[in-house]
Amino acid sequence: MIQGIGLDIVELDRVARLDGRNTKFRERILSERELHVYETLSGRRKIEYLAGRFAAKEAFSKARGTGIGADCSFLDIEVISEASGRPVLYFHSQLVQGFVSITHTQTVAAAQVVLMEL
Ligand SMILES: CC(C)(COP(=O)(O)OP(=O)(O)OC[C@H]1O[C@@H](n2cnc3c(N)ncnc32)[C@H](O)[C@@H]1OP(=O)(O)O)[C@@H](O)C(=O)NCCC(=O)NCCS
């Protein structure tokens, strides 16, 4: 049974501005593993990746019904891509029973999360 759904959309220009200042924004959003992937990407792909992860994490926090906060920080959530490219969610390093989908265009990134009951 579905436990919760979450949706989020992020403007790439806003993320590019924040990411362009220094490393703080991406270090607040991306886990070590995600940062490692980010570093392998070039130019615009870095921004798409960061914005997509940001959107996925906000969507996950909405699906939980808590929002981002003390018990659900950006770094508590990881979105890891399988070899096929399919993203999978982890919360506190545990595989999440649910689904995430990410998309980006020239201007925005968006993500949807569906959480299943255990
Ligand atoms: C829930 C959260 C993710 C909302 O994100 P947001 O970017 O402020 O707002 P969005 O436009 O994406 O979403 C707003 C909607 O989220 C929904 N929402 C709010 N709290 C929610 C919750 N606890 N659970 C599920 N959905 C929630 C509401 O429907 C709201 O719309 P409404 O007020 O018209 O009903 C919130 O935890 C948050 O503000 N996180 C951002 C924290 C942050 O540090 N950002 C860094 C920017 S540099």
The ligand as an ORCA input file, in Angstrom:
! r2SCAN-3c Opt
* xyz 0 1
  C       8.342     20.601      2.823
  C       9.525     21.404      2.258
  C      10.444     20.453      1.528
  C       8.872     22.440      1.347
  O       9.725     22.919      0.395
  P       9.602     24.403     -0.251
  O      10.664     24.442     -1.292
  O       9.583     25.423      0.825
  O       8.173     24.521     -0.896
  P       7.486     23.815     -2.177
  O       6.865     24.875     -2.988
  O       8.398     22.838     -2.860
  O       6.357     22.960     -1.471
  C       5.356     23.578     -0.754
  C       4.298     22.556     -0.439
  O       4.881     21.503      0.326
  C       3.822     20.878      1.039
  N       4.284     20.589      2.375
  C       4.620     21.451      3.363
  N       4.969     20.790      4.469
  C       4.864     19.476      4.173
  C       5.053     18.300      4.921
  N       5.430     18.305      6.201
  N       4.832     17.109      4.318
  C       4.427     17.060      3.051
  N       4.225     18.150      2.282
  C       4.430     19.341      2.850
  C       2.640     21.827      1.067
  O       1.596     21.273      0.301
  C       3.195     23.093      0.426
  O       2.286     23.763     -0.384
  P       1.064     24.630      0.296
  O       1.697     25.427      1.398
  O       0.532     25.457     -0.841
  O       0.082     23.594      0.804
  C      10.263     22.040      3.462
  O      10.726     21.063      4.351
  C      11.400     22.964      3.092
  O      11.174     24.121      3.070
  N      12.601     22.520      2.803
  C      13.635     23.392      2.324
  C      14.726     23.437      3.353
  C      16.011     24.041      2.898
  O      16.926     24.017      3.673
  N      16.213     24.536      1.661
  C      17.526     25.014      1.288
  C      17.440     26.067      0.234
  S      19.052     26.718     -0.026
*
